């Protein structure tokens, strides 16, 4: 029986819902994402598994391409009734270790906090009330949807929160304490995607660590990649997102051997943003990264002959399978699904030494460099590019065995 189904089944039995399991469980998932990314991919995998024994629908907080992906899989999708509020004003109140902050972000989140409170005490009531009696379980697909918890017990039998993000400690811990109070009082089960996330939430009586499933559906095809045998190929999946390690990847390029090519997957919104827009100018004032580094990184990215730009792609396993390893140089703490994706098809990984990243460490299949040290990253890429052919088969088998053991450890 699948790990998610088993968890939900045990929860339902424990709390007396559908004790005889004669009818399907009815689950409403609230999704926070605005496009194709790790959160949506993991959600699609989760729904595929839940649909085996449950009726599942999704309320998408934001109107975006995520809706199209869900509907393409014949998943029932709802959007908020108060669409004007959610499209124009509402933003997630994020307090994550996987982010950078400055004075501007402090101002933004102060603004977001106001609308979080409005949603928590007023709008979420009407949004959730419309589903009363239609669904048994409310499933929040992000830690930062806790403002939907306040009325959850009024309209649903049980509430599950999926913690995909590492909760930040903060300077005084006020925001962390607020999140924990809401989780403790209103949630019935907290599913964390890593041990690091589980420790940060620190509510062990109702928390369980369950690693996200690796989703293969629609993420590979039979397209033949034309590769030059003179080169050794790697895959990077983070786009131009700073937290995914874009800066240290780009700064490592000048140190790489000439025989190395890197498939660059992911969006590059930060690199093509309208630099003349008022919002960009404001961000530039408050962000040293944008002001002093981003244009230099963009130039290096565009001029490098080490990069093969792919962009956003559903068929990520085409590139991973045709690579010697996957590069995950995250610069901020996070659970990294590409590590599990690499292991699943027998590929080793190169990662930064951050909490959450090294959780799946095993010698030979994970090479670790000091976060922020681009030269050290380049040296590991160079080292792996010279790996003898006879070693790749053993490493591949070891990676697949590690992948199986990781999922065997799920509850």
C-alpha positions as CSV (number, residue, x, y, z in Angstrom):
1,X,0.0,0.0,0.0
2,X,1.3,3.4,-0.9
3,X,2.9,5.6,1.8
4,X,0.5,8.5,1.4
5,X,-2.6,6.3,1.2
6,X,-1.4,4.3,4.3
7,X,-0.9,7.6,6.2
8,X,-4.3,9.0,5.3
9,X,-6.0,5.6,5.9
10,X,-4.5,5.4,9.4
11,X,-5.5,9.0,10.1
12,X,-9.1,8.3,9.0
13,X,-9.4,5.2,11.1
14,X,-7.9,6.8,14.1
15,X,-10.4,9.7,14.1
16,X,-13.4,7.6,13.1
17,X,-13.9,8.8,9.5
18,X,-15.1,6.0,7.2
19,X,-14.1,3.4,9.7
20,X,-15.2,0.6,7.5
21,X,-13.5,2.2,4.5
22,X,-16.5,1.4,2.3
23,X,-16.6,4.7,0.6
24,X,-13.9,6.9,-0.9
25,X,-12.4,9.6,1.2
26,X,-13.1,13.1,0.0
27,X,-10.0,15.4,0.0
28,X,-9.8,19.1,-0.9
29,X,-6.2,20.2,-1.5
30,X,-5.3,23.9,-1.3
31,X,-2.4,24.6,-3.6
32,X,-0.2,27.7,-3.4
33,X,2.0,27.5,-6.5
34,X,1.8,29.7,-9.5
35,X,3.4,27.6,-12.2
36,X,5.5,24.5,-13.0
37,X,7.9,23.8,-10.3
38,X,8.9,21.3,-7.6
39,X,5.8,21.9,-5.5
40,X,3.4,21.3,-8.4
41,X,5.3,18.2,-9.6
42,X,5.2,16.7,-6.1
43,X,1.5,17.6,-5.9
44,X,0.7,15.8,-9.2
45,X,2.5,12.7,-7.8
46,X,0.6,12.9,-4.6
47,X,-2.7,13.2,-6.3
48,X,-2.0,10.3,-8.6
49,X,-1.5,8.1,-5.5
50,X,-4.4,9.5,-3.6
51,X,-6.8,9.0,-6.5
52,X,-6.5,5.3,-6.0
53,X,-8.8,5.4,-3.0
54,X,-10.0,9.0,-2.7
55,X,-12.0,11.7,-4.5
56,X,-9.5,14.6,-4.8
57,X,-10.0,18.2,-5.9
58,X,-7.8,21.2,-5.8
59,X,-8.5,24.8,-4.8
60,X,-5.8,26.9,-6.5
61,X,-5.3,30.2,-4.5
62,X,-3.7,31.9,-7.5
63,X,-4.8,31.8,-11.1
64,X,-1.8,30.5,-13.1
65,X,-0.5,27.8,-15.4
66,X,-0.7,25.4,-12.5
67,X,-4.5,25.2,-13.1
68,X,-3.8,24.1,-16.7
69,X,-1.4,21.3,-15.6
70,X,-4.0,20.0,-13.1
71,X,-6.9,20.1,-15.5
72,X,-4.8,18.3,-18.1
73,X,-4.7,15.4,-15.6
74,X,-8.5,15.4,-15.3
75,X,-8.3,16.9,-11.7
76,X,-11.2,19.0,-10.6
77,X,-9.9,22.5,-9.9
78,X,-11.6,25.4,-8.1
79,X,-10.6,29.0,-7.9
80,X,-11.4,31.5,-5.1
81,X,-14.8,33.2,-5.1
82,X,-13.1,36.4,-3.9
83,X,-10.8,36.4,-7.0
84,X,-10.2,40.1,-6.9
85,X,-8.6,39.9,-3.5
86,X,-6.5,36.9,-4.2
87,X,-5.3,38.0,-7.6
88,X,-4.5,41.6,-6.7
89,X,-3.6,41.7,-3.0
90,X,-3.1,38.3,-1.3
91,X,0.4,36.9,-1.1
92,X,1.8,34.0,1.0
93,X,3.3,35.2,4.3
94,X,6.6,33.3,4.0
95,X,9.0,32.8,6.8
96,X,11.5,30.4,5.3
97,X,15.1,29.6,5.7
98,X,15.1,29.0,1.9
99,X,15.0,32.7,1.1
100,X,17.0,35.9,1.2
101,X,15.8,39.0,3.1
102,X,16.5,42.7,3.2
103,X,14.7,45.8,4.2
104,X,12.4,45.8,1.2
105,X,11.4,42.2,1.9
106,X,10.6,43.2,5.5
107,X,8.3,45.9,4.2
108,X,6.7,43.5,1.7
109,X,6.0,40.8,4.3
110,X,4.6,43.4,6.7
111,X,2.1,44.2,3.9
112,X,1.5,40.5,3.2
113,X,0.9,40.0,7.0
114,X,-2.1,42.4,6.9
115,X,-3.7,40.4,4.1
116,X,-2.9,37.1,5.7
117,X,-4.9,38.3,8.8
118,X,-7.8,39.5,6.5
119,X,-7.9,36.0,4.9
120,X,-7.5,34.1,8.1
121,X,-10.4,35.8,10.0
122,X,-12.7,36.8,7.2
123,X,-12.3,35.6,3.6
124,X,-11.2,32.0,4.2
125,X,-14.4,31.4,6.1
126,X,-16.5,32.0,3.0
127,X,-14.1,30.2,0.7
128,X,-14.1,27.1,2.9
129,X,-17.8,27.2,3.7
130,X,-18.7,26.5,0.1
131,X,-17.0,23.0,0.4
132,X,-18.7,22.1,3.6
133,X,-20.2,18.6,3.3
134,X,-18.5,18.0,0.0
135,X,-15.1,17.0,1.5
136,X,-13.9,15.3,4.7
137,X,-10.3,16.4,4.7
138,X,-8.6,19.7,4.1
139,X,-5.1,19.3,2.8
140,X,-2.9,22.4,2.8
141,X,0.0,21.9,0.3
142,X,2.3,24.4,2.0
143,X,3.4,25.4,5.5
144,X,2.6,29.0,4.4
145,X,-1.1,28.4,4.0
146,X,-1.6,28.3,7.7
147,X,-4.0,31.2,7.5
148,X,-6.5,28.7,6.0
149,X,-6.3,26.7,9.2
150,X,-8.4,29.0,11.4
151,X,-11.8,27.8,10.1
152,X,-10.7,24.4,9.0
153,X,-12.3,22.5,11.9
154,X,-15.6,24.3,11.3
155,X,-16.1,22.8,7.8
156,X,-13.8,19.7,7.6
157,X,-13.4,16.6,9.8
158,X,-9.6,16.7,9.7
159,X,-6.8,18.9,8.4
160,X,-3.4,17.9,7.0
161,X,-0.6,20.4,6.4
162,X,2.3,19.5,4.0
163,X,5.4,21.2,5.2
164,X,7.6,21.6,2.1
165,X,9.6,24.6,3.3
166,X,12.1,24.9,6.1
167,X,10.6,27.2,8.7
168,X,13.0,30.0,9.6
169,X,14.0,30.6,13.2
170,X,14.1,34.4,12.7
171,X,15.7,37.0,14.9
172,X,13.3,36.9,17.8
173,X,11.2,33.8,16.8
174,X,7.9,35.6,16.9
175,X,6.8,34.5,13.4
176,X,8.0,30.9,14.0
177,X,6.0,30.8,17.3
178,X,2.9,32.1,15.4
179,X,3.2,29.3,12.8
180,X,3.7,26.7,15.4
181,X,0.6,27.9,17.5
182,X,-1.6,27.6,14.4
183,X,-0.2,24.2,13.5
184,X,-0.6,22.9,17.0
185,X,-4.1,24.1,17.5
186,X,-5.8,23.5,14.2
187,X,-3.9,20.7,12.3
188,X,-4.4,17.0,12.8
189,X,-1.4,15.7,10.8
190,X,1.7,17.5,9.6
191,X,3.6,15.8,6.8
192,X,7.2,17.1,6.4
193,X,9.3,16.4,3.3
194,X,12.6,16.2,5.2
195,X,13.9,15.5,8.7
196,X,15.2,19.1,8.8
197,X,11.7,20.5,8.1
198,X,10.3,18.2,10.8
199,X,12.9,19.4,13.4
200,X,12.1,23.0,12.6
201,X,8.4,22.6,13.1
202,X,9.1,20.7,16.4
203,X,5.6,19.2,16.9
204,X,6.6,15.6,17.0
205,X,3.3,14.4,18.5
206,X,1.5,15.1,15.2
207,X,4.4,15.3,12.6
208,X,5.7,12.6,10.3
209,X,8.5,12.8,7.8
210,X,7.5,11.5,4.3
211,X,9.8,12.1,1.3
212,X,8.0,13.4,-1.8
213,X,7.4,10.8,-4.6
214,X,9.5,11.1,-7.7
215,X,7.1,11.7,-10.6
216,X,8.0,10.2,-14.0
217,X,4.7,10.7,-15.8
218,X,5.0,13.3,-18.6
219,X,8.5,14.0,-17.6
220,X,10.4,11.9,-20.1
221,X,9.9,10.9,-23.7
222,X,11.7,9.2,-26.5
223,X,13.3,12.3,-27.9
224,X,16.9,11.5,-28.9
225,X,19.4,14.0,-27.5
226,X,22.2,14.7,-30.0
227,X,25.4,14.5,-27.9
228,X,29.0,14.9,-28.9
229,X,31.1,12.1,-27.4
230,X,33.9,14.5,-26.8
231,X,31.9,16.1,-24.0
232,X,30.7,15.0,-20.6
233,X,27.2,16.2,-19.7
234,X,25.7,17.3,-16.4
235,X,22.2,18.5,-15.5
236,X,21.3,21.6,-13.4
237,X,17.6,22.1,-12.6
238,X,17.4,25.4,-10.7
239,X,17.0,28.1,-13.4
240,X,18.1,31.5,-12.4
241,X,16.7,31.3,-8.9
242,X,19.4,32.5,-6.4
243,X,18.4,30.0,-3.7
244,X,18.9,27.1,-6.1
245,X,22.5,28.1,-6.5
246,X,22.5,30.0,-9.8
247,X,25.2,32.4,-8.6
248,X,27.7,29.8,-7.5
249,X,27.0,27.6,-10.6
250,X,27.7,30.5,-13.0
251,X,30.8,31.6,-11.0
252,X,32.1,28.0,-11.3
253,X,32.0,27.9,-15.1
254,X,35.3,29.6,-15.7
255,X,37.1,26.8,-13.8
256,X,35.5,23.9,-15.6
257,X,37.3,21.7,-18.1
258,X,36.7,22.2,-21.8
259,X,35.0,18.8,-22.1
260,X,32.1,19.7,-19.8
261,X,28.6,20.7,-20.9
262,X,25.7,21.5,-18.5
263,X,22.1,21.2,-19.4
264,X,20.5,24.3,-17.8
265,X,16.9,23.6,-16.9
266,X,14.5,26.0,-15.3
267,X,13.2,29.6,-15.8
268,X,15.3,32.6,-16.2
269,X,12.8,35.3,-15.2
270,X,15.3,37.2,-13.1
271,X,17.6,37.5,-16.2
272,X,14.9,38.8,-18.6
273,X,13.1,41.1,-16.2
274,X,12.4,44.7,-17.5
275,X,15.2,46.6,-15.9
276,X,13.4,49.9,-16.6
277,X,10.3,48.9,-14.6
278,X,9.6,50.8,-11.3
279,X,9.5,47.5,-9.3
280,X,12.9,46.5,-10.6
281,X,14.4,49.9,-9.8
282,X,13.0,49.7,-6.3
283,X,14.3,46.1,-5.8
284,X,17.7,47.2,-7.1
285,X,18.0,49.9,-4.4
286,X,17.5,47.4,-1.6
287,X,19.2,44.4,-3.0
288,X,23.0,44.3,-3.3
289,X,22.6,41.0,-5.3
290,X,20.5,42.7,-8.0
291,X,22.6,46.0,-7.9
292,X,26.1,44.5,-7.9
293,X,25.9,40.9,-9.2
294,X,23.0,40.0,-11.3
295,X,24.1,41.8,-14.5
296,X,27.6,40.2,-14.3
297,X,26.1,36.8,-13.8
298,X,23.8,37.3,-16.8
299,X,26.7,38.2,-19.0
300,X,28.7,35.1,-17.8
301,X,25.6,33.0,-18.4
302,X,25.0,34.3,-22.0
303,X,28.7,34.0,-23.0
304,X,29.5,30.6,-21.5
305,X,30.1,27.7,-23.9
306,X,29.7,25.3,-20.9
307,X,26.0,26.0,-20.7
308,X,23.3,24.3,-22.9
309,X,20.2,26.3,-22.2
310,X,17.0,24.2,-22.1
311,X,14.7,26.4,-20.0
312,X,11.5,25.0,-18.5
313,X,10.9,21.4,-19.5
314,X,8.5,18.6,-18.4
315,X,11.0,16.0,-19.8
316,X,13.6,16.4,-17.2
317,X,14.6,12.7,-17.2
318,X,15.7,13.0,-20.8
319,X,18.5,15.2,-19.6
320,X,19.3,13.5,-16.3
321,X,19.5,10.1,-18.1
322,X,22.0,11.6,-20.6
323,X,24.1,13.2,-17.9
324,X,26.9,11.8,-15.7
325,X,25.5,13.6,-12.6
326,X,23.0,16.2,-11.4
327,X,24.3,19.5,-9.9
328,X,22.3,20.9,-6.9
329,X,24.3,23.9,-5.7
330,X,21.5,25.3,-3.5
331,X,22.6,28.4,-1.6
332,X,19.9,28.3,1.1
333,X,18.6,25.4,3.2
334,X,16.0,23.4,1.5
335,X,14.8,19.8,0.8
336,X,16.0,19.0,-2.7
337,X,13.8,16.8,-4.8
338,X,16.3,16.7,-7.7
339,X,18.6,14.6,-5.5
340,X,15.9,11.9,-5.3
341,X,15.2,12.3,-9.0
342,X,18.8,11.7,-9.8
343,X,19.1,8.7,-7.5
344,X,15.9,7.2,-8.9
345,X,17.7,6.7,-12.3
346,X,21.1,5.8,-10.9
347,X,22.8,9.2,-11.1
348,X,25.1,10.7,-8.5
349,X,24.7,14.3,-7.3
350,X,26.9,17.3,-6.4
351,X,25.4,19.4,-3.6
352,X,26.2,22.2,-1.2
353,X,26.8,21.4,2.5
354,X,23.4,22.7,3.8
355,X,20.9,21.2,6.2
356,X,18.4,19.3,4.1
357,X,20.7,18.9,1.2
358,X,23.0,16.3,2.8
359,X,20.2,14.4,4.4
360,X,20.6,11.6,1.8
361,X,24.4,11.5,1.9
362,X,26.2,8.4,0.9
363,X,29.8,8.1,-0.2
364,X,30.5,8.0,-4.0
365,X,26.9,9.0,-5.0
366,X,27.0,12.4,-3.3
367,X,29.8,14.9,-3.6
368,X,29.6,17.8,-1.2
369,X,31.2,21.3,-1.5
370,X,31.2,24.2,0.9
371,X,28.3,26.5,0.2
372,X,29.5,29.7,-1.5
373,X,32.7,28.2,-2.8
374,X,32.3,28.2,-6.5
375,X,35.9,26.9,-7.1
376,X,35.2,23.9,-4.9
377,X,32.0,23.2,-6.9
378,X,34.0,23.4,-10.1
379,X,36.6,21.0,-8.8
380,X,33.9,18.4,-8.0
381,X,32.4,18.8,-11.4
382,X,35.8,18.3,-13.0
383,X,36.6,15.4,-10.8
384,X,33.3,13.6,-11.7
385,X,33.8,14.3,-15.4
386,X,37.0,12.3,-15.3
387,X,35.3,9.3,-13.6
388,X,36.4,6.1,-15.4
389,X,33.6,4.3,-17.3
390,X,34.0,1.2,-15.2
391,X,33.0,3.2,-12.1
392,X,29.7,4.6,-13.5
393,X,27.9,1.2,-13.4
394,X,28.8,0.6,-9.7
395,X,27.8,4.2,-8.8
396,X,24.5,3.8,-10.7
397,X,23.6,0.6,-8.8
398,X,24.5,2.3,-5.5
399,X,22.4,5.3,-6.3
400,X,19.3,3.2,-7.1
401,X,19.8,1.2,-4.0
402,X,20.0,4.4,-2.0
403,X,16.8,5.6,-3.6
404,X,15.0,2.4,-2.7
405,X,16.2,2.6,0.9
406,X,15.1,6.2,1.3
407,X,11.6,5.4,0.3
408,X,11.6,2.2,2.3
409,X,12.3,4.4,5.4
410,X,9.0,6.3,4.8
411,X,6.3,5.5,7.3
